C-alpha cells in the first residue's frame, strides 16, 4: 500500500530457513499478506517477549489464574496510527477497522459467529496434538528460546522431561486417532457448506487463517516428508493440506 509506513510485526524466530513457525503469529502474517498491508518482521526470542511487550505498551494477552499478566506474540505496532495491538484476534479486528479498503477478514455481521467458531475450534478441537507438537517445537528453536520453552513447558505439563513427552507405540496410535477424531468434527462443520473450501464457502475470512495457522504449525513441525504429515494431509479428503495450498499466496515473509 503506497503512502503508508510499514507496520512492525513481532514474531518468534527459529532455526528454520524462513524462521516462521508459530501458529498464532502465522494467523497475523496471513492477515497482513492477504490485505496487502506493508509490514516488517521484528524477531523476538521467548525470554525477551514480556520486556518487549511492556516497552511497546502492548496489553497482556491473558491474565493467569494467579492474577499475573501473560505476554505473548504476535504484537503489531502501527506507526501510521500510533497504536500497539496484541493478540491475533484483536489484531485482525484492528486491521479490518483501520484499513477498510483492503480485503475483509470479517464479512458483514460475522464477528460474533467467527469469535464463537474460533473459540470452539481452538478450545475443544486441539486437545490431542500437544504430545506431538510441543517436543518437536523444541527442535526448531534457537538456544535462548529453547531453554525458556523447555523450562516453562515441563513445568506446565507436570515436570515431564520433553525428551520423554513424545508418545510411542500403542499410546502414539491412540493419541493420533483421537487427534484425527477432533478434526473429523471440524470437517463435518465445513461439509455443511454447499460449495467452497472456506468457513464461509467461497469467501476467505479470519476463521480460515486461524485454521491454517495451526495446520501450518503441524506441517512445519512434523516435516512435509514425514509419515505423520503425509497421514495428516490425507485426512478428510486432503481438506487441510488443500487449505494451505489455496492460501499459499499469503505465506510471504517480509
Backbone as CSV, one residue per row, in Angstrom:
resi,resn,N_x,N_y,N_z,CA_x,CA_y,CA_z,C_x,C_y,C_z
1,UNK,0.853,-1.191,0.000,0.000,0.000,0.000,0.888,1.239,0.000
2,UNK,0.676,2.107,-0.963,1.526,3.285,-1.102,1.169,4.339,-0.071
3,UNK,2.190,5.098,0.332,1.955,6.216,1.223,1.861,5.874,2.684
4,UNK,2.033,4.615,3.051,1.952,4.243,4.458,3.284,3.682,4.928
5,UNK,3.550,3.877,6.210,4.732,3.296,6.822,4.472,1.824,7.143
6,UNK,5.529,1.039,7.116,5.389,-0.391,7.370,5.018,-0.654,8.829
7,UNK,4.038,-1.493,9.035,3.673,-1.943,10.379,4.780,-2.837,10.925
8,UNK,5.108,-2.663,12.184,6.077,-3.539,12.845,5.342,-4.775,13.360
9,UNK,5.764,-5.933,12.907,5.126,-7.203,13.249,6.123,-8.041,14.047
10,UNK,5.790,-8.311,15.295,6.698,-9.008,16.206,6.390,-10.501,16.208
11,UNK,7.423,-11.290,15.885,7.277,-12.734,15.726,8.440,-13.436,16.435
12,UNK,8.315,-14.749,16.599,9.318,-15.559,17.299,10.170,-16.288,16.267
13,UNK,11.487,-16.127,16.281,12.336,-16.765,15.275,12.586,-18.241,15.573
14,UNK,13.213,-18.903,14.616,13.572,-20.309,14.784,14.803,-20.602,13.942
15,UNK,15.195,-21.871,13.908,16.327,-22.299,13.096,15.914,-22.633,11.664
16,UNK,14.640,-22.517,11.355,14.153,-22.806,10.010,14.651,-21.755,9.022
17,UNK,14.762,-22.098,7.741,15.271,-21.137,6.746,14.526,-19.806,6.725
18,UNK,13.192,-19.844,6.813,12.438,-18.584,6.809,12.020,-18.150,8.209
19,UNK,12.421,-18.931,9.216,12.236,-18.669,10.647,10.801,-18.839,11.146
20,UNK,9.810,-18.776,10.268,8.411,-18.718,10.693,7.900,-20.090,11.113
21,UNK,7.181,-20.136,12.245,6.654,-21.423,12.714,5.421,-21.292,13.604
22,UNK,5.326,-20.273,14.443,4.289,-20.180,15.470,2.888,-20.121,14.860
23,UNK,1.955,-20.959,15.333,0.595,-20.923,14.782,-0.104,-19.588,15.001
24,UNK,0.136,-18.976,16.144,-0.545,-17.716,16.443,-0.002,-16.559,15.615
25,UNK,1.296,-16.524,15.409,1.834,-15.454,14.574,1.572,-15.719,13.094
26,UNK,1.452,-16.986,12.716,1.067,-17.291,11.339,-0.287,-16.668,11.009
27,UNK,-1.199,-16.685,11.964,-2.523,-16.097,11.724,-2.383,-14.631,11.297
28,UNK,-1.564,-13.885,12.030,-1.389,-12.464,11.725,-0.634,-12.268,10.422
29,UNK,0.363,-13.092,10.174,1.116,-12.968,8.916,0.189,-13.203,7.715
30,UNK,-0.640,-14.228,7.822,-1.623,-14.464,6.767,-2.490,-13.220,6.542
31,UNK,-2.963,-12.630,7.633,-3.855,-11.466,7.524,-3.170,-10.287,6.843
32,UNK,-1.957,-9.983,7.258,-1.224,-8.861,6.675,-0.977,-9.086,5.188
33,UNK,-0.569,-10.297,4.831,-0.309,-10.599,3.425,-1.595,-10.584,2.601
34,UNK,-2.663,-11.118,3.151,-3.953,-11.148,2.453,-4.447,-9.735,2.164
35,UNK,-4.256,-8.853,3.121,-4.703,-7.472,2.957,-3.734,-6.623,2.133
36,UNK,-2.528,-7.134,1.918,-1.551,-6.364,1.168,-1.029,-5.166,1.927
37,UNK,-1.006,-5.260,3.254,-0.545,-4.165,4.101,0.966,-4.261,4.279
38,UNK,1.648,-3.153,4.106,3.097,-3.120,4.256,3.493,-3.384,5.708
39,UNK,4.454,-4.288,5.903,4.918,-4.594,7.258,6.359,-5.080,7.218
40,UNK,6.982,-5.084,8.369,8.314,-5.669,8.507,8.325,-6.511,9.775
41,UNK,8.975,-7.664,9.701,9.022,-8.584,10.833,10.177,-8.230,11.750
42,UNK,9.886,-8.175,13.036,10.910,-7.985,14.060,10.914,-9.248,14.913
43,UNK,12.067,-9.906,14.959,12.166,-11.215,15.609,12.532,-11.061,17.076
44,UNK,11.754,-11.701,17.950,11.943,-11.608,19.398,12.010,-13.016,19.985
45,UNK,13.106,-13.338,20.659,13.224,-14.650,21.302,12.312,-14.711,22.529
46,UNK,11.931,-15.926,22.907,10.985,-16.115,24.009,11.328,-15.337,25.283
47,UNK,12.583,-15.380,25.772,12.865,-14.693,27.045,12.664,-13.183,26.986
48,UNK,12.620,-12.626,25.771,12.518,-11.171,25.616,11.103,-10.697,25.289
49,UNK,10.153,-11.618,25.203,8.802,-11.231,24.789,8.151,-10.291,25.800
50,UNK,8.182,-10.651,27.076,7.497,-9.831,28.079,8.070,-8.421,28.140
51,UNK,9.401,-8.307,28.199,10.006,-6.975,28.299,9.743,-6.154,27.040
52,UNK,9.744,-6.807,25.880,9.459,-6.101,24.631,8.028,-5.585,24.609
53,UNK,7.091,-6.428,25.030,5.684,-6.017,25.062,5.474,-4.836,26.006
54,UNK,6.102,-4.894,27.161,5.967,-3.797,28.118,6.565,-2.513,27.553
55,UNK,7.701,-2.637,26.892,8.343,-1.469,26.299,7.457,-0.843,25.219
56,UNK,6.768,-1.689,24.464,5.890,-1.207,23.397,4.558,-0.686,23.921
57,UNK,4.239,-1.045,25.165,2.937,-0.691,25.709,1.836,-1.632,25.265
58,UNK,2.220,-2.860,24.883,1.238,-3.854,24.441,0.535,-4.470,25.644
59,UNK,-0.750,-4.656,25.531,-1.520,-5.274,26.615,-1.177,-6.754,26.723
60,UNK,-1.236,-7.320,27.928,-1.033,-8.770,28.056,-2.127,-9.517,27.305
61,UNK,-1.769,-10.690,26.801,-2.745,-11.495,26.067,-3.749,-12.140,27.011
62,UNK,-3.253,-12.579,28.165,-4.105,-13.228,29.162,-3.721,-12.738,30.551
63,UNK,-4.619,-12.971,31.485,-4.312,-12.823,32.902,-4.392,-14.221,33.512
64,UNK,-3.300,-14.660,34.093,-3.268,-16.002,34.673,-4.195,-16.096,35.877
65,UNK,-4.432,-17.322,36.314,-5.319,-17.546,37.453,-4.799,-16.879,38.721
66,UNK,-3.468,-16.729,38.809,-2.908,-16.084,39.993,-2.906,-14.564,39.872
67,UNK,-3.457,-14.050,38.781,-3.571,-12.607,38.603,-2.415,-11.950,37.877
68,UNK,-1.389,-12.719,37.526,-0.238,-12.146,36.829,-0.490,-12.112,35.322
69,UNK,0.049,-11.108,34.638,-0.180,-10.991,33.196,0.704,-11.946,32.401
70,UNK,0.181,-12.418,31.277,0.946,-13.247,30.349,1.068,-12.491,29.029
71,UNK,2.299,-12.248,28.622,2.559,-11.538,27.376,2.992,-12.542,26.309
72,UNK,2.362,-12.468,25.161,2.685,-13.378,24.068,2.750,-12.606,22.755
73,UNK,3.250,-13.271,21.741,3.220,-12.740,20.381,2.199,-13.537,19.582
74,UNK,1.586,-12.884,18.584,2.011,-11.683,17.882,1.608,-10.387,18.566
75,UNK,2.381,-9.367,18.223,2.067,-7.977,18.540,2.386,-7.171,17.284
76,UNK,1.597,-6.146,17.024,1.946,-5.210,15.959,2.024,-3.808,16.538
77,UNK,2.916,-2.997,15.967,2.941,-1.561,16.256,2.749,-0.848,14.934
78,UNK,1.725,-0.029,14.878,1.372,0.655,13.636,1.804,2.118,13.719
79,UNK,2.892,2.503,13.032,3.354,3.896,13.094,2.397,4.868,12.410
80,UNK,1.476,4.349,11.618,0.515,5.215,10.926,-0.576,5.726,11.857
81,UNK,-0.841,4.983,12.923,-1.881,5.380,13.878,-1.343,5.570,15.285
82,UNK,-0.111,5.081,15.528,0.448,5.129,16.869,-0.051,4.018,17.776
83,UNK,-0.829,3.073,17.239,-1.419,2.007,18.040,-0.496,0.792,18.130
84,UNK,-0.505,0.163,19.309,0.145,-1.130,19.509,-0.935,-2.122,19.912
85,UNK,-0.990,-3.259,19.222,-2.073,-4.219,19.431,-1.488,-5.606,19.646
86,UNK,-1.979,-6.304,20.668,-1.571,-7.682,20.940,-2.749,-8.614,20.716
87,UNK,-2.443,-9.906,20.604,-3.429,-10.971,20.405,-3.874,-11.008,18.941
88,UNK,-3.756,-12.178,18.329,-4.021,-12.297,16.897,-5.453,-11.918,16.519
89,UNK,-6.422,-12.265,17.359,-7.816,-11.924,17.039,-8.027,-10.407,17.091
90,UNK,-7.500,-9.768,18.129,-7.639,-8.310,18.224,-6.909,-7.616,17.074
91,UNK,-5.772,-8.189,16.674,-5.035,-7.610,15.547,-5.867,-7.695,14.275
92,UNK,-6.505,-8.829,14.050,-7.348,-8.987,12.857,-8.474,-7.956,12.850
93,UNK,-9.115,-7.766,13.995,-10.192,-6.773,14.082,-9.651,-5.365,13.845
94,UNK,-8.465,-5.084,14.392,-7.843,-3.774,14.210,-7.559,-3.513,12.727
95,UNK,-7.012,-4.504,12.043,-6.665,-4.321,10.634,-7.908,-4.058,9.788
96,UNK,-8.993,-4.753,10.069,-10.235,-4.502,9.332,-10.766,-3.095,9.607
97,UNK,-10.699,-2.677,10.874,-11.253,-1.375,11.253,-10.433,-0.215,10.701
98,UNK,-9.116,-0.370,10.660,-8.247,0.740,10.281,-7.826,0.729,8.817
99,UNK,-8.032,-0.387,8.143,-7.693,-0.478,6.719,-8.887,-1.062,5.961
100,UNK,-10.017,-0.339,5.980,-11.268,-0.858,5.407,-11.236,-1.013,3.890
101,UNK,-10.245,-0.392,3.237,-10.172,-0.503,1.781,-9.522,-1.813,1.343
102,UNK,-8.995,-2.586,2.293,-8.357,-3.865,1.989,-9.374,-5.001,2.104
103,UNK,-9.049,-6.194,1.571,-9.977,-7.327,1.690,-10.362,-7.581,3.143
104,UNK,-11.629,-7.869,3.355,-12.157,-8.009,4.715,-11.839,-9.375,5.308
105,UNK,-11.528,-9.371,6.595,-11.373,-10.607,7.361,-12.686,-11.011,8.011
106,UNK,-13.522,-10.012,8.255,-14.820,-10.242,8.889,-15.919,-9.736,7.955
107,UNK,-16.526,-10.628,7.182,-17.667,-10.211,6.366,-18.739,-9.581,7.247
108,UNK,-19.631,-8.792,6.681,-20.650,-8.106,7.489,-21.378,-9.043,8.449
109,UNK,-21.497,-8.573,9.683,-22.249,-9.278,10.729,-21.687,-10.661,11.058
110,UNK,-20.375,-10.847,10.873,-19.784,-12.165,11.151,-18.891,-12.183,12.384
111,UNK,-18.751,-11.056,13.074,-17.826,-11.005,14.212,-18.200,-12.020,15.289
112,UNK,-19.452,-12.044,15.693,-19.872,-12.958,16.760,-19.725,-14.405,16.319
113,UNK,-20.142,-14.698,15.102,-20.060,-16.063,14.592,-18.615,-16.537,14.519
114,UNK,-17.716,-15.688,14.010,-16.315,-16.084,13.900,-15.666,-16.223,15.275
115,UNK,-16.035,-15.356,16.206,-15.492,-15.479,17.562,-15.896,-16.812,18.173
116,UNK,-17.157,-17.192,18.010,-17.641,-18.458,18.559,-16.988,-19.643,17.861
117,UNK,-16.864,-19.564,16.540,-16.246,-20.652,15.778,-14.805,-20.868,16.224
118,UNK,-14.035,-19.777,16.270,-12.613,-19.897,16.597,-12.409,-20.352,18.035
119,UNK,-13.237,-19.853,18.948,-13.137,-20.283,20.346,-13.399,-21.779,20.451
120,UNK,-14.457,-22.240,19.820,-14.806,-23.659,19.886,-13.731,-24.516,19.235
121,UNK,-13.251,-24.089,18.089,-12.205,-24.829,17.384,-10.942,-24.954,18.229
122,UNK,-10.477,-23.846,18.784,-9.195,-23.861,19.487,-9.288,-24.465,20.881
123,UNK,-10.416,-24.321,21.547,-10.536,-24.819,22.917,-10.973,-26.279,22.991
124,UNK,-11.673,-26.765,21.978,-12.255,-28.103,22.071,-11.791,-29.069,20.988
125,UNK,-11.020,-28.601,20.029,-10.621,-29.488,18.943,-9.119,-29.426,18.670
126,UNK,-8.373,-28.983,19.667,-6.911,-29.001,19.592,-6.354,-29.564,20.897
127,UNK,-6.921,-30.655,21.350,-6.556,-31.192,22.661,-5.561,-32.341,22.605
128,UNK,-5.421,-32.978,21.456,-4.583,-34.172,21.390,-3.349,-34.003,20.512
129,UNK,-3.042,-32.778,20.104,-1.824,-32.553,19.328,-0.615,-32.284,20.206
130,UNK,-0.849,-31.929,21.468,0.217,-31.418,22.338,1.397,-32.371,22.450
131,UNK,1.115,-33.644,22.635,2.204,-34.608,22.813,3.051,-34.736,21.542
132,UNK,2.483,-34.407,20.408,3.223,-34.474,19.149,3.961,-33.169,18.851
133,UNK,3.340,-32.048,19.173,3.870,-30.758,18.721,4.848,-30.095,19.688
134,UNK,4.586,-30.196,20.978,5.449,-29.489,21.935,6.889,-29.997,21.890
135,UNK,7.143,-31.317,21.926,8.536,-31.770,21.847,9.212,-31.369,20.542
136,UNK,8.468,-31.397,19.442,9.067,-31.053,18.155,9.333,-29.552,18.029
137,UNK,8.563,-28.744,18.743,8.827,-27.306,18.734,10.223,-27.018,19.271
138,UNK,10.610,-27.746,20.306,11.940,-27.547,20.888,13.047,-27.703,19.852
139,UNK,12.862,-28.618,18.920,13.910,-28.947,17.959,14.207,-27.818,16.985
140,UNK,13.279,-26.875,16.827,13.483,-25.811,15.839,13.844,-24.469,16.470
141,UNK,13.831,-24.387,17.804,14.062,-23.103,18.465,15.545,-22.786,18.600
142,UNK,15.864,-21.495,18.584,17.218,-21.041,18.864,17.519,-21.231,20.348
143,UNK,18.809,-21.293,20.730,19.171,-21.607,22.125,18.446,-20.797,23.194
144,UNK,18.341,-19.462,23.099,17.652,-18.733,24.183,16.197,-19.159,24.344
145,UNK,15.511,-19.336,23.230,14.107,-19.745,23.289,13.973,-21.205,23.691
146,UNK,14.924,-22.028,23.287,14.899,-23.454,23.647,14.860,-23.624,25.156
147,UNK,15.756,-22.950,25.852,15.835,-23.078,27.311,14.542,-22.596,27.953
148,UNK,14.068,-21.438,27.531,12.836,-20.869,28.090,11.649,-21.792,27.841
149,UNK,11.498,-22.241,26.607,10.358,-23.078,26.229,10.391,-24.403,26.985
150,UNK,11.555,-25.007,27.084,11.686,-26.298,27.764,11.315,-26.177,29.237
151,UNK,11.847,-25.169,29.902,11.585,-24.998,31.332,10.112,-24.709,31.597
152,UNK,9.521,-23.827,30.819,8.124,-23.454,31.070,7.170,-24.585,30.723
153,UNK,7.426,-25.316,29.656,6.522,-26.404,29.276,6.655,-27.607,30.198
154,UNK,7.841,-27.897,30.661,7.977,-29.009,31.606,7.252,-28.698,32.908
155,UNK,7.288,-27.452,33.310,6.533,-27.044,34.495,5.035,-27.111,34.224
156,UNK,4.630,-26.661,33.053,3.212,-26.646,32.684,2.618,-28.043,32.616
157,UNK,3.404,-28.996,32.121,2.885,-30.353,31.919,3.336,-31.337,32.992
158,UNK,3.598,-30.826,34.185,3.838,-31.711,35.316,5.250,-32.209,35.457
159,UNK,6.211,-31.376,35.092,7.633,-31.699,35.260,8.063,-32.915,34.449
160,UNK,7.351,-33.209,33.359,7.741,-34.299,32.469,8.826,-33.795,31.529
161,UNK,9.933,-34.524,31.434,11.003,-34.127,30.531,10.492,-34.148,29.097
162,UNK,10.776,-33.100,28.361,10.290,-33.019,26.994,10.826,-34.152,26.127
163,UNK,11.991,-34.675,26.481,12.548,-35.794,25.728,11.667,-37.038,25.826
164,UNK,10.869,-37.118,26.888,10.001,-38.282,27.109,8.537,-37.987,26.799
165,UNK,8.263,-36.798,26.296,6.878,-36.348,26.129,6.240,-36.879,24.844
166,UNK,7.056,-37.076,23.808,6.520,-37.553,22.532,6.050,-38.995,22.688
167,UNK,4.811,-39.311,22.295,4.267,-40.653,22.528,4.909,-41.707,21.630
168,UNK,4.859,-42.943,22.094,5.442,-44.057,21.342,4.477,-45.235,21.345
169,UNK,4.665,-46.115,20.384,3.932,-47.373,20.358,2.425,-47.207,20.308
170,UNK,1.747,-48.011,21.114,0.289,-48.014,21.125,-0.279,-46.688,21.619
171,UNK,0.434,-46.054,22.557,-0.035,-44.755,23.044,-0.052,-43.741,21.905
172,UNK,0.971,-43.773,21.057,1.028,-42.856,19.922,-0.154,-43.087,18.989
173,UNK,-0.443,-44.349,18.681,-1.569,-44.670,17.794,-2.885,-44.175,18.383
174,UNK,-3.051,-44.388,19.688,-4.290,-43.990,20.350,-4.465,-42.474,20.318
175,UNK,-3.403,-41.735,20.662,-3.489,-40.276,20.659,-3.662,-39.730,19.250
176,UNK,-3.003,-40.356,18.290,-3.117,-39.914,16.897,-4.554,-40.056,16.405
177,UNK,-5.180,-41.163,16.738,-6.569,-41.382,16.320,-7.523,-40.406,17.006
178,UNK,-7.249,-40.084,18.269,-8.078,-39.103,18.975,-7.907,-37.719,18.353
179,UNK,-6.685,-37.417,17.947,-6.420,-36.147,17.267,-7.210,-36.078,15.958
180,UNK,-7.186,-37.161,15.205,-7.941,-37.196,13.951,-9.436,-37.023,14.213
181,UNK,-9.927,-37.647,15.276,-11.349,-37.526,15.609,-11.747,-36.068,15.839
182,UNK,-10.854,-35.302,16.478,-11.146,-33.881,16.712,-11.313,-33.133,15.390
183,UNK,-10.442,-33.425,14.442,-10.513,-32.751,13.149,-11.682,-33.261,12.307
184,UNK,-12.115,-34.481,12.582,-13.281,-35.007,11.880,-14.523,-34.182,12.210
185,UNK,-14.622,-33.729,13.446,-15.746,-32.876,13.842,-15.719,-31.572,13.049
186,UNK,-14.544,-30.955,12.946,-14.424,-29.689,12.212,-14.731,-29.908,10.731
187,UNK,-14.242,-31.009,10.191,-14.556,-31.341,8.802,-16.068,-31.445,8.598
188,UNK,-16.751,-32.022,9.572,-18.210,-32.134,9.488,-18.891,-30.780,9.443
189,UNK,-18.372,-29.825,10.209,-18.933,-28.469,10.152,-18.838,-27.913,8.731
190,UNK,-17.628,-28.024,8.154,-17.376,-27.396,6.860,-18.103,-28.109,5.727
191,UNK,-18.374,-29.382,5.904,-19.113,-30.112,4.873,-20.544,-29.601,4.714
192,UNK,-21.033,-28.886,5.705,-22.397,-28.356,5.621,-22.517,-27.230,4.601
193,UNK,-21.381,-26.635,4.208,-21.422,-25.614,3.161,-21.746,-26.267,1.821
194,UNK,-22.633,-25.685,1.034,-22.964,-26.278,-0.263,-21.836,-26.184,-1.276
195,UNK,-20.906,-25.238,-1.084,-19.785,-25.085,-2.009,-18.642,-24.375,-1.302
196,UNK,-17.460,-24.464,-1.897,-16.301,-23.753,-1.363,-15.573,-24.532,-0.294
197,UNK,-14.315,-24.142,-0.065,-13.454,-24.828,0.893,-13.191,-24.017,2.149
198,UNK,-13.834,-22.846,2.260,-13.581,-21.976,3.396,-14.755,-22.010,4.367
199,UNK,-14.555,-21.422,5.531,-15.613,-21.414,6.544,-16.869,-20.740,6.004
200,UNK,-16.689,-19.683,5.200,-17.817,-19.006,4.562,-17.951,-19.427,3.096
201,UNK,-17.696,-20.680,2.837,-17.860,-21.206,1.491,-16.778,-20.755,0.541
202,UNK,-17.111,-19.822,-0.336,-16.161,-19.316,-1.332,-15.378,-18.104,-0.825
203,UNK,-15.731,-17.595,0.360,-15.161,-16.345,0.865,-14.131,-16.600,1.953
204,UNK,-12.926,-16.076,1.769,-11.878,-16.185,2.786,-12.216,-15.272,3.958
205,UNK,-11.961,-15.759,5.169,-12.224,-14.963,6.372,-11.157,-15.236,7.420
206,UNK,-11.255,-14.518,8.520,-10.358,-14.691,9.659,-10.323,-16.146,10.118
207,UNK,-11.466,-16.794,10.186,-11.531,-18.169,10.679,-10.671,-19.115,9.849
208,UNK,-10.571,-18.876,8.556,-9.735,-19.722,7.702,-8.261,-19.573,8.052
209,UNK,-7.848,-18.355,8.384,-6.455,-18.138,8.752,-6.151,-18.728,10.126
210,UNK,-7.147,-18.787,10.991,-6.964,-19.455,12.283,-6.695,-20.936,12.057
211,UNK,-7.527,-21.581,11.263,-7.312,-22.999,10.969,-5.967,-23.201,10.284
212,UNK,-5.681,-22.386,9.282,-4.445,-22.535,8.516,-3.208,-22.319,9.377
213,UNK,-3.289,-21.409,10.345,-2.150,-21.180,11.234,-1.760,-22.438,11.978
214,UNK,-2.768,-23.169,12.455,-2.484,-24.418,13.168,-2.004,-25.511,12.223
215,UNK,-2.619,-25.621,11.062,-2.196,-26.646,10.108,-0.764,-26.386,9.653
216,UNK,-0.425,-25.126,9.437,0.940,-24.783,9.047,1.927,-25.194,10.137
217,UNK,1.560,-24.957,11.386,2.421,-25.369,12.508,2.667,-26.865,12.463
218,UNK,1.617,-27.638,12.236,1.769,-29.088,12.173,2.686,-29.486,11.021
219,UNK,2.518,-28.847,9.876,3.357,-29.188,8.719,4.817,-28.868,8.982
220,UNK,5.066,-27.709,9.582,6.433,-27.305,9.892,7.078,-28.279,10.871
221,UNK,6.350,-28.632,11.923,6.925,-29.473,12.968,7.055,-30.932,12.549
222,UNK,6.037,-31.461,11.911,6.072,-32.867,11.517,7.027,-33.092,10.352
223,UNK,7.150,-32.094,9.476,8.005,-32.219,8.301,7.218,-32.740,7.116
224,UNK,7.317,-32.076,5.974,6.464,-32.410,4.830,6.684,-33.830,4.328
225,UNK,7.854,-34.392,4.563,8.140,-35.741,4.068,7.890,-36.822,5.112
226,UNK,7.460,-36.421,6.298,7.278,-37.402,7.373,6.019,-38.233,7.161
227,UNK,6.027,-39.418,7.727,4.851,-40.287,7.674,3.671,-39.625,8.373
228,UNK,3.964,-38.913,9.477,2.894,-38.252,10.228,2.203,-37.182,9.387
229,UNK,3.003,-36.317,8.745,2.375,-35.262,7.949,1.631,-35.838,6.751
230,UNK,2.199,-36.840,6.096,1.525,-37.436,4.950,0.174,-38.006,5.354
231,UNK,0.102,-38.573,6.552,-1.174,-39.086,7.041,-2.132,-37.932,7.329
232,UNK,-1.656,-36.934,8.088,-2.494,-35.771,8.403,-3.011,-35.119,7.123
233,UNK,-2.134,-34.961,6.147,-2.503,-34.289,4.899,-3.557,-35.059,4.115
234,UNK,-3.687,-36.348,4.394,-4.677,-37.165,3.683,-6.044,-37.154,4.356
235,UNK,-6.105,-36.672,5.588,-7.366,-36.696,6.326,-8.454,-35.916,5.587
236,UNK,-9.652,-36.455,5.651,-10.858,-35.757,5.195,-10.731,-35.264,3.755
237,UNK,-10.256,-36.198,2.920,-10.117,-35.882,1.505,-9.032,-34.877,1.207
238,UNK,-8.066,-34.749,2.127,-6.985,-33.787,1.934,-7.390,-32.354,2.210
239,UNK,-8.477,-32.164,2.968,-9.013,-30.817,3.192,-7.978,-29.858,3.758
240,UNK,-7.205,-30.287,4.751,-6.339,-29.356,5.487,-5.103,-28.986,4.672
241,UNK,-4.520,-29.965,3.982,-3.402,-29.648,3.094,-3.877,-28.779,1.934
242,UNK,-5.077,-29.047,1.444,-5.634,-28.237,0.354,-5.884,-26.798,0.800
243,UNK,-6.268,-26.624,2.068,-6.470,-25.268,2.581,-5.168,-24.482,2.519
244,UNK,-4.064,-25.110,2.948,-2.774,-24.425,2.872,-2.425,-24.088,1.428
245,UNK,-2.711,-25.011,0.519,-2.405,-24.759,-0.889,-3.190,-23.561,-1.414
246,UNK,-4.448,-23.455,-1.033,-5.287,-22.355,-1.504,-4.866,-21.010,-0.905
247,UNK,-4.205,-21.053,0.252,-3.768,-19.817,0.909,-2.271,-19.575,0.738
248,UNK,-1.611,-20.370,-0.087,-0.149,-20.311,-0.190,0.361,-18.958,-0.673
249,UNK,-0.451,-18.233,-1.428,-0.002,-16.918,-1.913,0.124,-15.892,-0.787
250,UNK,-0.372,-16.246,0.397,-0.315,-15.326,1.539,0.703,-15.774,2.587
251,UNK,1.681,-16.578,2.166,2.683,-17.110,3.093,3.969,-16.287,3.132
252,UNK,4.037,-15.196,2.427,5.274,-14.438,2.331,5.802,-13.960,3.674
253,UNK,7.124,-13.844,3.772,7.783,-13.382,4.997,8.527,-12.094,4.674
254,UNK,8.056,-10.988,5.233,8.661,-9.675,4.970,9.403,-9.168,6.197
